[in-house]
Amino acid sequence: MFQLRGNEFNPLGRSIDVHIHRLRNKLESRPSKPAYIRTVRGKGYVLHLP
């Protein structure tokens, strides 16, 4: 992610995950089974508009 100080340094920590969690709670009818914001393991997130 950030290569300034090596792989062990991540200034964002889990803040992206927290934001995605909050968005899912607002957008999804069932946040535990998301339809709009999907997780791509090892890559990030994808916005899916059905």
ABEGO torsion letter per residue (X at the ends): XBAAAEAABBAAEAAAAAAAAAAAAAABABAABBAABBBBBGAEBBBBBX
